Amino acid sequence: MLTLKRDITAGMYVLGVFLLLLILSGSALANPRYSSIVIDADTGAVLHESSADASRYPASLTKMMTLYMLFEAMEQRKMTVDTRMPVSTHAAGMPQTNIGLRAGDSISVREAIPALIVRSANDVATVVAEALGKTEANFGRMMTDKARKLGMRATTFRNASGLPNSEQKTTARDMVTLSTRLMKDFPKYYHYFSTQSFSYKGITYNSHNRMVRNTAGVDGLKTGFIRASGFNVATSARRGNRRVVAVVMGGNTAATRDQHMARLIDRSFNQGNHVTQVAKNNRNISEVAVTVAKVNAPTPALKPYPEQQKVPEPIVKHYVFPPVASAQPAQPQKVALQTNGDWAVQVGSYHEPDRARAHAQAVARWIPGEITVSEVEISNRRLYRARLVGLQEEQARSACQSLTRQGIGCLVVRS
């Protein structure tokens, strides 16, 4: 009876998430700019993702990296909150949104932080860029280098503000990585991201981030918009002793974006309890076999514009896991498998191998067969894909349906 109730609950979560994507104005499924991801901040488990690795324009989410660089300079004692930064003609000429800085003025770090978070001030972003990198172009290179070190392999920065630039690209997954690192690397500065208003030279500015005011548990981070990107938001929320971090990109309006994010957060807190426990229970299961296949194609060196590179043949490593004998689903939900087909069921794609392995092991509880984790390197980006392999097409689709009934998202693909 307990197993049946758990299965029904998991199925309701899946149905709820599916309906969520359909009922929003300008459905995410029909919006080519849309992407999203939600993770558990403590375990890194992916609770939801949709086009999370698709290339997108970050817009003012860029300023999170500008702030990361500023916080890092403060930690390294290169700056303090009282350090004043000069305003150049270039910075003063930045378009809205801004706080009307004039060439020859100066602004303190203490004033700059809320100006970036609350007002999303482009002129202030350029001031910070020039203070830390001499020129904004050089600061863009510094930001990109930092992104690589943080594991943001699909992100290229060209400016500090997120103003339109065809070469400035990122992904929802990279933005959730940045959001998480901001919290973990600079915990004493994270409170700034919940700031709702600030005053500068007699003018009070109110935050664009209504998620902090309107959604339970949300305490930061940042919104963004340019025409090419749509409405973006990176959000973190804590309820009880759990925290999730989420990114939604490409919303048609700020309101529908916020509604979508709020519902994703609600669903993730509910389903995350189960996913997190499965991941923790399976962390210590060891690999039983490893096969390695490498394609003899050279991997190109990292270039400034990864989105323009020709995609090389992938380098693949397979880590094979057995089905776990215990905790199998009821017999009617099992799928009889033959391991001679060229179809697969993909159940996750992660930047970290441990996360992919944990998810693969969790899936093995529900579906008997050969579960693999493949390390795939494409355009200098390394991903770890968890898959159930060796299936006929009909078997793959049946297996995916069975997983869906257990509340596990999946995708049918050719091996």
Secondary structure as the mmCIF struct_conf table of DSSP 4:
data_model
#
loop_
_struct_conf.conf_type_id
_struct_conf.id
_struct_conf.beg_label_comp_id
_struct_conf.beg_label_asym_id
_struct_conf.beg_label_seq_id
_struct_conf.end_label_comp_id
_struct_conf.end_label_asym_id
_struct_conf.end_label_seq_id
HELX_RH_AL_P HELX_RH_AL_P1 LEU A 2 ILE A 23
BEND BEND1 LEU A 24 GLY A 26
HELX_RH_3T_P HELX_RH_3T_P1 ALA A 28 ALA A 30
TURN_TY1_P TURN_TY1_P1 PRO A 32 ARG A 33
STRN STRN1 SER A 35 ASP A 40
TURN_TY1_P TURN_TY1_P2 ALA A 41 THR A 43
STRN STRN2 VAL A 46 SER A 50
BEND BEND2 SER A 51 SER A 51
TURN_TY1_P TURN_TY1_P3 ALA A 52 ASP A 53
BEND BEND3 ALA A 54 ALA A 54
STRN STRN3 ARG A 56 ARG A 56
HELX_RH_3T_P HELX_RH_3T_P2 ALA A 59 LEU A 61
HELX_RH_AL_P HELX_RH_AL_P2 THR A 62 GLU A 75
TURN_TY1_P TURN_TY1_P4 GLN A 76 ARG A 77
BEND BEND4 LYS A 78 LYS A 78
TURN_TY1_P TURN_TY1_P5 VAL A 81 ASP A 82
STRN STRN4 ARG A 84 PRO A 86
HELX_LH_PP_P HELX_LH_PP_P1 VAL A 87 SER A 88
HELX_RH_AL_P HELX_RH_AL_P3 THR A 89 ALA A 92
TURN_TY1_P TURN_TY1_P6 GLY A 93 GLY A 93
HELX_LH_PP_P HELX_LH_PP_P2 MET A 94 PRO A 95
BEND BEND5 GLN A 96 THR A 97
TURN_TY1_P TURN_TY1_P7 ALA A 103 GLY A 104
STRN STRN5 SER A 106 SER A 108
HELX_RH_AL_P HELX_RH_AL_P4 VAL A 109 PRO A 114
HELX_RH_PI_P HELX_RH_PI_P1 ALA A 115 ARG A 119
HELX_RH_AL_P HELX_RH_AL_P5 ASN A 122 GLY A 133
BEND BEND6 LYS A 134 THR A 135
HELX_RH_AL_P HELX_RH_AL_P6 GLU A 136 LYS A 149
TURN_TY1_P TURN_TY1_P8 LEU A 150 GLY A 151
TURN_TY1_P TURN_TY1_P9 ARG A 153 ALA A 154
STRN STRN6 THR A 156 THR A 156
BEND BEND7 ARG A 158 ARG A 158
BEND BEND8 ALA A 160 SER A 161
TURN_TY1_P TURN_TY1_P10 SER A 166 GLU A 167
STRN STRN7 LYS A 169 THR A 170
HELX_RH_AL_P HELX_RH_AL_P7 ALA A 172 ASP A 185
TURN_TY1_P TURN_TY1_P11 PRO A 187 TYR A 189
HELX_RH_3T_P HELX_RH_3T_P3 TYR A 190 SER A 194
STRN STRN8 SER A 197 TYR A 200
TURN_TY1_P TURN_TY1_P12 LYS A 201 GLY A 202
STRN STRN9 ILE A 203 ASN A 206
BEND BEND9 HIS A 208 HIS A 208
TURN_TY1_P TURN_TY1_P13 ARG A 210 ARG A 210
HELX_RH_AL_P HELX_RH_AL_P8 MET A 211 ASN A 214
BEND BEND10 THR A 215 THR A 215
TURN_TY1_P TURN_TY1_P14 ALA A 216 GLY A 217
STRN STRN10 VAL A 218 ILE A 226
TURN_TY1_P TURN_TY1_P15 ARG A 227 SER A 229
STRN STRN11 GLY A 230 ARG A 239
TURN_TY1_P TURN_TY1_P16 GLY A 240 ASN A 241
STRN STRN12 ARG A 242 GLY A 251
BEND BEND11 ASN A 252 THR A 253
HELX_RH_AL_P HELX_RH_AL_P9 ALA A 254 ASN A 282
TURN_TY1_P TURN_TY1_P17 ARG A 283 ASN A 284
HELX_LH_PP_P HELX_LH_PP_P3 ILE A 285 GLU A 287
STRN STRN13 ALA A 289 ALA A 293
HELX_LH_PP_P HELX_LH_PP_P4 PRO A 298 LEU A 302
BEND BEND12 PRO A 304 PRO A 304
HELX_RH_3T_P HELX_RH_3T_P4 PRO A 306 GLN A 308
BEND BEND13 GLN A 309 GLN A 309
HELX_LH_PP_P HELX_LH_PP_P5 LYS A 310 PRO A 314
STRN STRN14 ILE A 315 PHE A 321
HELX_LH_PP_P HELX_LH_PP_P6 PRO A 322 VAL A 324
BEND BEND14 ALA A 325 ALA A 325
TURN_TY1_P TURN_TY1_P18 SER A 326 ALA A 327
HELX_LH_PP_P HELX_LH_PP_P7 GLN A 328 ALA A 330
HELX_RH_3T_P HELX_RH_3T_P5 GLN A 331 GLN A 333
TURN_TY1_P TURN_TY1_P19 THR A 339 ASN A 340
BEND BEND15 ASP A 342 ASP A 342
STRN STRN15 TRP A 343 TYR A 350
BEND BEND16 HIS A 351 GLU A 352
HELX_RH_AL_P HELX_RH_AL_P10 PRO A 353 VAL A 363
TURN_TY1_P TURN_TY1_P20 ALA A 364 TRP A 366
BEND BEND17 ILE A 367 ILE A 367
BEND BEND18 GLY A 369 GLY A 369
STRN STRN16 ILE A 371 ILE A 378
TURN_TY1_P TURN_TY1_P21 SER A 379 ASN A 380
STRN STRN17 ARG A 381 LEU A 391
HELX_RH_AL_P HELX_RH_AL_P11 GLU A 393 ARG A 405
TURN_TY1_P TURN_TY1_P22 GLN A 406 GLY A 407
STRN STRN18 LEU A 411 ARG A 414
#
